[in-house]
């Protein structure tokens, strides 16, 4: 998952939970512009702690996983989407 894809994931999850950018930003103690920039991929780095806080806020967690030589579902979906 790229940084931009991760930002879109946060945005989609936030929206599907019915949470506004302003509400999430206020609850996490970050600027709404920072959250907006992260979701759109314009912010290059917001810090690991903030990423973990966003995931936790949306009831997700980050789990390390060994890199596989096999394609992921997302890779296969993207390959067939381009056809």
Secondary structure, 3 states (H helix, E strand, C coil): CCHHHHHHHHHHHHHHCCCCHHHHHHHHCCCHHHHHHHHHCCCCCCCHHHHHHHHHHCCCCCCCCCCCCCCCHHHHHHHHHCC
